[in-house]
Amino acid sequence: MPMTFSKPTHPYYPLGVSIPAYAANDTPVPVLLAAFGGTLGFTVLGAAFVARKYNPGLRSSGLALFCWFLMSKRLLVVLSSLSPFFFLSYVSYVTLIRV
């Protein structure tokens, strides 16, 4: 008797499990990258404008350094929102291996 499989409704394993609130991402990657770049650019340019306003004697190298650190912090905040998952996964993995 041949087995019949239905098409999975999500790309996560196990495929047969129901995920009630799952919605596929229909936005193309270039649109996501443009939105992220626009947000990052707006943040950095806005902060550079405010830095120039409050410190008119700020040299270009100091402003570039300020913008670099601001951009790095912004990226760190975005990426660190994922870190609790990875940290807890690592701790669980190490704990299970050592026991």
C-alpha positions in Angstrom: 0.0 0.0 0.0 1.7 3.3 -1.1 2.0 6.0 1.5 0.6 9.4 0.6 2.2 12.6 2.0 0.5 16.0 2.0 2.5 19.1 1.2 3.9 20.7 4.4 2.4 24.0 5.4 5.7 25.3 6.8 9.5 24.7 6.2 10.4 23.8 9.8 11.0 20.3 11.1 9.2 18.1 12.0 7.1 18.9 8.9 3.9 17.3 10.1 3.6 19.5 13.2 1.0 22.2 13.1 2.1 25.8 13.7 -1.1 27.8 14.2 0.3 31.3 13.8 2.7 30.6 10.9 2.6 33.0 8.0 5.1 32.7 5.2 7.3 35.7 4.4 6.2 37.1 1.1 8.5 40.1 1.0 11.5 39.7 -1.3 15.0 39.9 0.1 16.0 43.1 -1.8 13.0 44.9 -0.2 14.0 43.8 3.3 17.6 44.8 2.7 16.5 48.2 1.4 14.3 48.8 4.4 17.1 47.8 6.8 19.6 50.0 5.0 17.2 52.9 4.9 16.6 52.6 8.6 20.3 52.3 9.4 21.1 55.3 7.1 18.4 57.4 8.6 19.6 56.6 12.1 23.3 57.3 11.3 22.7 60.5 9.3 20.2 61.8 11.9 22.7 61.2 14.7 25.5 62.9 12.6 23.3 65.9 12.1 22.6 66.1 15.9 26.3 65.6 16.7 27.3 68.5 14.3 24.6 70.7 15.8 25.7 70.2 19.4 29.4 70.1 18.6 30.2 72.4 15.5 33.9 71.9 16.0 33.7 68.2 15.5 36.2 67.2 12.7 35.2 64.8 9.9 37.3 62.0 11.3 35.6 62.4 14.7 32.2 62.4 13.0 33.1 59.3 10.9 34.2 57.5 14.1 31.0 58.5 15.9 28.9 57.3 13.0 30.9 54.0 12.8 30.4 53.2 16.5 26.7 54.2 16.3 26.2 51.9 13.3 28.1 49.1 15.1 25.9 49.5 18.2 22.8 49.5 16.1 23.8 46.3 14.3 24.7 44.8 17.7 21.3 45.6 19.1 19.5 44.0 16.1 21.6 40.9 16.2 21.6 40.6 20.0 17.8 40.3 19.9 18.5 36.7 18.7 21.2 36.0 21.2 19.1 34.7 24.1 17.9 31.8 21.9 21.5 30.9 20.9 22.8 31.4 24.4 20.2 29.2 26.0 20.6 26.6 23.3 24.3 26.5 23.9 23.9 26.2 27.7 21.3 23.4 27.2 23.6 21.6 24.8 26.7 21.8 27.1 24.6 20.8 30.1 23.2 17.7 28.4 26.7 16.7 27.1 28.4 17.0 30.5 25.7 15.1 32.4 
